[in-house]
Amino acid sequence: MTITRHTAACALRALLGYADRLHPAALLVLVLVLAGLAQTAAPYVVTLFTALVTLVKAGAFVAGALILGRLAVRLAAMVRSIPTAPPAPSIPTPRPVP
């Protein structure tokens, strides 16, 4: 017989369902075991959550860089396509009369 997630959940649900019928010492042991499991799992949960937040921040950073890159390429193409203005007519500089 293999222990699957479903059978473990059913066993835990049954154990917690009969918690009101347990001896007070057994109930104390059950609470201490569950608290110990929570204390043991807390660093892993925090580490996984921190890794998830880091991945989301990195993804946002990369997406922002891609957006800025596309904007830079569009701006460069737009600047290249602007026609140059004709040269300004030369205005003679006034010379002082002798």
N, CA, C and O atoms as a GROMACS GRO file, in nm:
protein
  392
    1MET      N    1   0.084  -0.118   0.000
    1MET     CA    2   0.000   0.000   0.000
    1MET      C    3   0.089   0.124   0.000
    1MET      O    4   0.181   0.135   0.080
    2THR      N    5   0.060   0.215  -0.088
    2THR     CA    6   0.138   0.338  -0.093
    2THR      C    7   0.058   0.449  -0.027
    2THR      O    8  -0.064   0.454  -0.033
    3ILE      N    9   0.132   0.538   0.035
    3ILE     CA   10   0.069   0.652   0.101
    3ILE      C   11   0.069   0.768   0.002
    3ILE      O   12   0.175   0.819  -0.037
    4THR      N   13  -0.049   0.806  -0.038
    4THR     CA   14  -0.062   0.917  -0.131
    4THR      C   15  -0.103   1.043  -0.055
    4THR      O   16  -0.131   1.038   0.065
    5ARG      N   17  -0.106   1.151  -0.126
    5ARG     CA   18  -0.148   1.276  -0.063
    5ARG      C   19  -0.293   1.267  -0.017
    5ARG      O   20  -0.331   1.322   0.087
    6HIS      N   21  -0.374   1.198  -0.096
    6HIS     CA   22  -0.516   1.185  -0.062
    6HIS      C   23  -0.535   1.103   0.065
    6HIS      O   24  -0.612   1.142   0.153
    7THR      N   25  -0.465   0.990   0.076
    7THR     CA   26  -0.481   0.908   0.195
    7THR      C   27  -0.427   0.978   0.319
    7THR      O   28  -0.482   0.964   0.428
    8ALA      N   29  -0.317   1.054   0.302
    8ALA     CA   30  -0.262   1.127   0.417
    8ALA      C   31  -0.360   1.235   0.461
    8ALA      O   32  -0.379   1.257   0.580
    9ALA      N   33  -0.423   1.303   0.364
    9ALA     CA   34  -0.521   1.406   0.399
    9ALA      C   35  -0.643   1.345   0.467
    9ALA      O   36  -0.696   1.402   0.563
   10CYS      N   37  -0.686   1.230   0.418
   10CYS     CA   38  -0.801   1.163   0.482
   10CYS      C   39  -0.767   1.121   0.624
   10CYS      O   40  -0.850   1.135   0.714
   11ALA      N   41  -0.646   1.070   0.646
   11ALA     CA   42  -0.605   1.029   0.780
   11ALA      C   43  -0.597   1.149   0.873
   11ALA      O   44  -0.641   1.142   0.988
   12LEU      N   45  -0.541   1.258   0.825
   12LEU     CA   46  -0.531   1.378   0.908
   12LEU      C   47  -0.670   1.434   0.939
   12LEU      O   48  -0.696   1.478   1.051
   13ARG      N   49  -0.759   1.432   0.839
   13ARG     CA   50  -0.896   1.480   0.861
   13ARG      C   51  -0.967   1.392   0.964
   13ARG      O   52  -1.037   1.443   1.051
   14ALA      N   53  -0.948   1.262   0.954
   14ALA     CA   54  -1.011   1.171   1.050
   14ALA      C   55  -0.954   1.193   1.190
   14ALA      O   56  -1.027   1.190   1.289
   15LEU      N   57  -0.820   1.214   1.196
   15LEU     CA   58  -0.757   1.236   1.326
   15LEU      C   59  -0.807   1.366   1.388
   15LEU      O   60  -0.836   1.371   1.508
   16LEU      N   61  -0.818   1.471   1.307
   16LEU     CA   62  -0.868   1.597   1.360
   16LEU      C   63  -1.018   1.590   1.390
   16LEU      O   64  -1.067   1.660   1.478
   17GLY      N   65  -1.090   1.505   1.317
   17GLY     CA   66  -1.233   1.488   1.344
   17GLY      C   67  -1.258   1.421   1.478
   17GLY      O   68  -1.359   1.447   1.544
   18TYR      N   69  -1.166   1.335   1.517
   18TYR     CA   70  -1.180   1.266   1.646
   18TYR      C   71  -1.104   1.337   1.756
   18TYR      O   72  -1.085   1.280   1.864
   19ALA      N   73  -1.059   1.458   1.732
   19ALA     CA   74  -0.978   1.529   1.830
   19ALA      C   75  -1.055   1.556   1.958
   19ALA      O   76  -0.996   1.558   2.066
   20ASP      N   77  -1.186   1.578   1.947
   20ASP     CA   78  -1.263   1.604   2.069
   20ASP      C   79  -1.278   1.480   2.155
   20ASP      O   80  -1.311   1.490   2.273
   21ARG      N   81  -1.256   1.362   2.098
   21ARG     CA   82  -1.267   1.238   2.174
   21ARG      C   83  -1.133   1.191   2.229
   21ARG      O   84  -1.126   1.094   2.304
   22LEU      N   85  -1.026   1.262   2.190
   22LEU     CA   86  -0.893   1.220   2.235
   22LEU      C   87  -0.872   1.251   2.382
   22LEU      O   88  -0.935   1.339   2.441
   23HIS      N   89  -0.780   1.174   2.440
   23HIS     CA   90  -0.737   1.201   2.576
   23HIS      C   91  -0.664   1.335   2.576
   23HIS      O   92  -0.596   1.367   2.478
   24PRO      N   93  -0.677   1.413   2.681
   24PRO     CA   94  -0.611   1.544   2.682
   24PRO      C   95  -0.460   1.536   2.655
   24PRO      O   96  -0.404   1.625   2.590
   25ALA      N   97  -0.394   1.434   2.703
   25ALA     CA   98  -0.250   1.420   2.679
   25ALA      C   99  -0.224   1.392   2.531
   25ALA      O  100  -0.129   1.445   2.474
   26ALA      N  101  -0.307   1.310   2.469
   26ALA     CA  102  -0.291   1.281   2.327
   26ALA      C  103  -0.321   1.405   2.243
   26ALA      O  104  -0.255   1.429   2.141
   27LEU      N  105  -0.420   1.483   2.286
   27LEU     CA  106  -0.451   1.606   2.217
   27LEU      C  107  -0.334   1.705   2.227
   27LEU      O  108  -0.303   1.775   2.131
   28LEU      N  109  -0.271   1.710   2.345
   28LEU     CA  110  -0.155   1.796   2.362
   28LEU      C  111  -0.040   1.752   2.272
   28LEU      O  112   0.028   1.836   2.212
   29VAL      N  113  -0.020   1.621   2.261
   29VAL     CA  114   0.085   1.570   2.173
   29VAL      C  115   0.053   1.606   2.027
   29VAL      O  116   0.141   1.645   1.952
   30LEU      N  117  -0.074   1.591   1.989
   30LEU     CA  118  -0.114   1.624   1.853
   30LEU      C  119  -0.089   1.772   1.823
   30LEU      O  120  -0.038   1.806   1.717
   31VAL      N  121  -0.126   1.859   1.917
   31VAL     CA  122  -0.104   2.002   1.897
   31VAL      C  123   0.045   2.033   1.890
   31VAL      O  124   0.087   2.114   1.807
   32LEU      N  125   0.124   1.970   1.974
   32LEU     CA  126   0.268   1.994   1.971
   32LEU      C  127   0.332   1.944   1.842
   32LEU      O  128   0.423   2.008   1.788
   33VAL      N  129   0.284   1.830   1.792
   33VAL     CA  130   0.336   1.777   1.666
   33VAL      C  131   0.301   1.872   1.550
   33VAL      O  132   0.386   1.902   1.466
   34LEU      N  133   0.176   1.918   1.546
   34LEU     CA  134   0.137   2.011   1.440
   34LEU      C  135   0.212   2.144   1.451
   34LEU      O  136   0.251   2.201   1.349
   35ALA      N  137   0.233   2.192   1.573
   35ALA     CA  138   0.309   2.316   1.590
   35ALA      C  139   0.455   2.295   1.548
   35ALA      O  140   0.516   2.384   1.489
   36GLY      N  141   0.510   2.179   1.580
   36GLY     CA  142   0.647   2.149   1.538
   36GLY      C  143   0.659   2.142   1.387
   36GLY      O  144   0.757   2.190   1.329
   37LEU      N  145   0.560   2.082   1.322
   37LEU     CA  146   0.561   2.079   1.176
   37LEU      C  147   0.553   2.220   1.117
   37LEU      O  148   0.622   2.251   1.020
   38ALA      N  149   0.471   2.304   1.176
   38ALA     CA  150   0.460   2.441   1.127
   38ALA      C  151   0.591   2.516   1.149
   38ALA      O  152   0.634   2.592   1.062
   39GLN      N  153   0.654   2.496   1.264
   39GLN     CA  154   0.782   2.562   1.290
   39GLN      C  155   0.891   2.512   1.197
   39GLN      O  156   0.977   2.589   1.154
   40THR      N  157   0.887   2.383   1.164
   40THR     CA  158   0.988   2.326   1.074
   40THR      C  159   0.967   2.375   0.931
   40THR      O  160   1.064   2.400   0.859
   41ALA      N  161   0.842   2.388   0.889
   41ALA     CA  162   0.814   2.426   0.751
   41ALA      C  163   0.826   2.576   0.728
   41ALA      O  164   0.838   2.618   0.613
   42ALA      N  165   0.823   2.657   0.832
   42ALA     CA  166   0.822   2.802   0.814
   42ALA      C  167   0.943   2.855   0.737
   42ALA      O  168   0.923   2.936   0.646
   43PRO      N  169   1.067   2.813   0.766
   43PRO     CA  170   1.180   2.867   0.688
   43PRO      C  171   1.171   2.830   0.540
   43PRO      O  172   1.208   2.910   0.455
   44TYR      N  173   1.122   2.712   0.511
   44TYR     CA  174   1.110   2.671   0.370
   44TYR      C  175   1.003   2.753   0.300
   44TYR      O  176   1.020   2.792   0.184
   45VAL      N  177   0.894   2.779   0.368
   45VAL     CA  178   0.786   2.858   0.308
   45VAL      C  179   0.834   3.000   0.283
   45VAL      O  180   0.807   3.058   0.178
   46VAL      N  181   0.906   3.057   0.380
   46VAL     CA  182   0.958   3.193   0.363
   46VAL      C  183   1.059   3.197   0.249
   46VAL      O  184   1.060   3.291   0.169
   47THR      N  185   1.145   3.096   0.242
   47THR     CA  186   1.245   3.092   0.134
   47THR      C  187   1.177   3.080  -0.002
   47THR      O  188   1.216   3.150  -0.096
   48LEU      N  189   1.078   2.994  -0.014
   48LEU     CA  190   1.006   2.980  -0.141
   48LEU      C  191   0.932   3.108  -0.178
   48LEU      O  192   0.930   3.146  -0.295
   49PHE      N  193   0.872   3.174  -0.080
   49PHE     CA  194   0.802   3.299  -0.108
   49PHE      C  195   0.900   3.407  -0.152
   49PHE      O  196   0.872   3.484  -0.244
   50THR      N  197   1.017   3.413  -0.086
   50THR     CA  198   1.119   3.510  -0.125
   50THR      C  199   1.168   3.482  -0.265
   50THR      O  200   1.188   3.576  -0.343
   51ALA      N  201   1.188   3.356  -0.300
   51ALA     CA  202   1.232   3.321  -0.435
   51ALA      C  203   1.125   3.360  -0.537
   51ALA      O  204   1.157   3.408  -0.646
   52LEU      N  205   1.000   3.340  -0.504
   52LEU     CA  206   0.892   3.376  -0.594
   52LEU      C  207   0.888   3.528  -0.617
   52LEU      O  208   0.873   3.573  -0.730
   53VAL      N  209   0.902   3.605  -0.509
   53VAL     CA  210   0.903   3.751  -0.523
   53VAL      C  211   1.023   3.796  -0.606
   53VAL      O  212   1.011   3.887  -0.688
   54THR      N  213   1.139   3.731  -0.586
   54THR     CA  214   1.258   3.766  -0.663
   54THR      C  215   1.237   3.737  -0.811
   54THR      O  216   1.276   3.817  -0.896
   55LEU      N  217   1.176   3.625  -0.842
   55LEU     CA  218   1.149   3.592  -0.982
   55LEU      C  219   1.052   3.692  -1.046
   55LEU      O  220   1.069   3.731  -1.162
   56VAL      N  221   0.951   3.733  -0.971
   56VAL     CA  222   0.855   3.829  -1.024
   56VAL      C  223   0.924   3.964  -1.048
   56VAL      O  224   0.900   4.029  -1.150
   57LYS      N  225   1.010   4.005  -0.954
   57LYS     CA  226   1.082   4.131  -0.973
   57LYS      C  227   1.177   4.123  -1.092
   57LYS      O  228   1.188   4.219  -1.168
   58ALA      N  229   1.245   4.012  -1.108
   58ALA     CA  230   1.336   3.996  -1.221
   58ALA      C  231   1.258   3.997  -1.352
   58ALA      O  232   1.303   4.056  -1.450
   59GLY      N  233   1.144   3.932  -1.354
   59GLY     CA  234   1.061   3.933  -1.474
   59GLY      C  235   1.014   4.073  -1.509
   59GLY      O  236   1.011   4.111  -1.626
   60ALA      N  237   0.975   4.150  -1.407
   60ALA     CA  238   0.932   4.288  -1.432
   60ALA      C  239   1.049   4.372  -1.484
   60ALA      O  240   1.031   4.456  -1.571
   61PHE      N  241   1.168   4.348  -1.430
   61PHE     CA  242   1.286   4.422  -1.475
   61PHE      C  243   1.317   4.390  -1.621
   61PHE      O  244   1.344   4.480  -1.701
   62VAL      N  245   1.313   4.262  -1.656
   62VAL     CA  246   1.341   4.222  -1.795
   62VAL      C  247   1.233   4.276  -1.888
   62VAL      O  248   1.263   4.321  -1.998
   63ALA      N  249   1.107   4.270  -1.846
   63ALA     CA  250   0.999   4.323  -1.930
   63ALA      C  251   1.015   4.473  -1.951
   63ALA      O  252   0.994   4.523  -2.061
   64GLY      N  253   1.053   4.545  -1.847
   64GLY     CA  254   1.077   4.688  -1.862
   64GLY      C  255   1.193   4.717  -1.955
   64GLY      O  256   1.188   4.812  -2.034
   65ALA      N  257   1.298   4.636  -1.946
   65ALA     CA  258   1.412   4.654  -2.036
   65ALA      C  259   1.372   4.627  -2.181
   65ALA      O  260   1.415   4.698  -2.272
   66LEU      N  261   1.289   4.526  -2.202
   66LEU     CA  262   1.244   4.498  -2.338
   66LEU      C  263   1.157   4.612  -2.393
   66LEU      O  264   1.170   4.649  -2.510
   67ILE      N  265   1.070   4.665  -2.309
   67ILE     CA  266   0.985   4.776  -2.353
   67ILE      C  267   1.071   4.898  -2.388
   67ILE      O  268   1.048   4.962  -2.490
   68LEU      N  269   1.168   4.929  -2.302
   68LEU     CA  270   1.255   5.044  -2.331
   68LEU      C  271   1.338   5.019  -2.457
   68LEU      O  272   1.363   5.112  -2.533
   69GLY      N  273   1.382   4.897  -2.479
   69GLY     CA  274   1.456   4.865  -2.601
   69GLY      C  275   1.372   4.884  -2.726
   69GLY      O  276   1.418   4.940  -2.825
   70ARG      N  277   1.248   4.839  -2.720
   70ARG     CA  278   1.158   4.859  -2.835
   70ARG      C  279   1.133   5.006  -2.861
   70ARG      O  280   1.129   5.050  -2.975
   71LEU      N  281   1.115   5.082  -2.753
   71LEU     CA  282   1.095   5.226  -2.770
   71LEU      C  283   1.219   5.293  -2.830
   71LEU      O  284   1.207   5.383  -2.913
   72ALA      N  285   1.336   5.249  -2.789
   72ALA     CA  286   1.459   5.306  -2.844
   72ALA      C  287   1.472   5.275  -2.993
   72ALA      O  288   1.514   5.361  -3.071
   73VAL      N  289   1.436   5.154  -3.033
   73VAL     CA  290   1.444   5.117  -3.175
   73VAL      C  291   1.343   5.198  -3.255
   73VAL      O  292   1.374   5.245  -3.364
   74ARG      N  293   1.222   5.214  -3.202
   74ARG     CA  294   1.120   5.292  -3.272
   74ARG      C  295   1.162   5.438  -3.285
   74ARG      O  296   1.143   5.500  -3.390
   75LEU      N  297   1.220   5.492  -3.179
   75LEU     CA  298   1.264   5.631  -3.183
   75LEU      C  299   1.376   5.649  -3.285
   75LEU      O  300   1.378   5.748  -3.359
   76ALA      N  301   1.470   5.554  -3.288
   76ALA     CA  302   1.579   5.563  -3.385
   76ALA      C  303   1.525   5.555  -3.528
   76ALA      O  304   1.573   5.628  -3.615
   77ALA      N  305   1.427   5.469  -3.553
   77ALA     CA  306   1.370   5.459  -3.687
   77ALA      C  307   1.293   5.586  -3.722
   77ALA      O  308   1.295   5.630  -3.837
   78MET      N  309   1.227   5.644  -3.624
   78MET     CA  310   1.152   5.766  -3.651
   78MET      C  311   1.247   5.882  -3.680
   78MET      O  312   1.222   5.961  -3.771
   79VAL      N  313   1.355   5.892  -3.606
   79VAL     CA  314   1.450   6.001  -3.628
   79VAL      C  315   1.515   5.985  -3.764
   79VAL      O  316   1.542   6.085  -3.831
   80ARG      N  317   1.542   5.863  -3.806
   80ARG     CA  318   1.603   5.841  -3.937
   80ARG      C  319   1.510   5.879  -4.051
   80ARG      O  320   1.555   5.922  -4.156
   81SER      N  321   1.380   5.862  -4.029
   81SER     CA  322   1.287   5.886  -4.138
   81SER      C  323   1.245   6.033  -4.149
   81SER      O  324   1.175   6.069  -4.243
   82ILE      N  325   1.285   6.117  -4.055
   82ILE     CA  326   1.250   6.259  -4.063
   82ILE      C  327   1.333   6.322  -4.175
   82ILE      O  328   1.456   6.311  -4.175
   83PRO      N  329   1.268   6.386  -4.270
   83PRO     CA  330   1.346   6.448  -4.378
   83PRO      C  331   1.426   6.566  -4.325
   83PRO      O  332   1.383   6.637  -4.235
   84THR      N  333   1.541   6.583  -4.383
   84THR     CA  334   1.625   6.694  -4.337
   84THR      C  335   1.574   6.824  -4.399
   84THR      O  336   1.521   6.825  -4.510
   85ALA      N  337   1.590   6.930  -4.327
   85ALA     CA  338   1.544   7.060  -4.374
   85ALA      C  339   1.641   7.112  -4.480
   85ALA      O  340   1.761   7.084  -4.474
   86PRO      N  341   1.588   7.186  -4.576
   86PRO     CA  342   1.680   7.243  -4.674
   86PRO      C  343   1.773   7.344  -4.607
   86PRO      O  344   1.738   7.400  -4.503
   87PRO      N  345   1.889   7.365  -4.664
   87PRO     CA  346   1.980   7.458  -4.598
   87PRO      C  347   1.921   7.599  -4.595
   87PRO      O  348   1.854   7.642  -4.688
   88ALA      N  349   1.947   7.665  -4.490
   88ALA     CA  350   1.894   7.801  -4.473
   88ALA      C  351   1.962   7.895  -4.574
   88ALA      O  352   2.081   7.881  -4.602
   89PRO      N  353   1.886   7.990  -4.626
   89PRO     CA  354   1.949   8.084  -4.720
   89PRO      C  355   2.052   8.169  -4.647
   89PRO      O  356   2.034   8.208  -4.531
   90SER      N  357   2.156   8.195  -4.716
   90SER     CA  358   2.260   8.274  -4.651
   90SER      C  359   2.222   8.420  -4.653
   90SER      O  360   2.186   8.475  -4.757
   91ILE      N  361   2.229   8.480  -4.542
   91ILE     CA  362   2.195   8.622  -4.529
   91ILE      C  363   2.327   8.698  -4.527
   91ILE      O  364   2.413   8.671  -4.442
   92PRO      N  365   2.344   8.792  -4.617
   92PRO     CA  366   2.471   8.865  -4.615
   92PRO      C  367   2.482   8.948  -4.489
   92PRO      O  368   2.385   9.009  -4.443
   93THR      N  369   2.600   8.950  -4.436
   93THR     CA  370   2.620   9.029  -4.315
   93THR      C  371   2.644   9.174  -4.355
   93THR      O  372   2.716   9.199  -4.451
   94PRO      N  373   2.586   9.265  -4.286
   94PRO     CA  374   2.605   9.407  -4.322
   94PRO      C  375   2.750   9.450  -4.297
   94PRO      O  376   2.810   9.415  -4.195
   95ARG      N  377   2.801   9.525  -4.390
   95ARG     CA  378   2.938   9.574  -4.375
   95ARG      C  379   2.932   9.722  -4.344
   95ARG      O  380   2.846   9.794  -4.396
   96PRO      N  381   3.019   9.766  -4.263
   96PRO     CA  382   3.015   9.910  -4.232
   96PRO      C  383   3.055   9.994  -4.353
   96PRO      O  384   3.145   9.957  -4.429
   97VAL      N  385   2.990  10.102  -4.369
   97VAL     CA  386   3.018  10.191  -4.483
   97VAL      C  387   3.145  10.270  -4.449
   97VAL      O  388   3.155  10.325  -4.340
   98PRO      N  389   3.243  10.278  -4.546
   98PRO     CA  390   3.367  10.356  -4.515
   98PRO      C  391   3.348  10.504  -4.523
   98PRO      O  392   3.443  10.580  -4.500
   0.00000   0.00000   0.00000
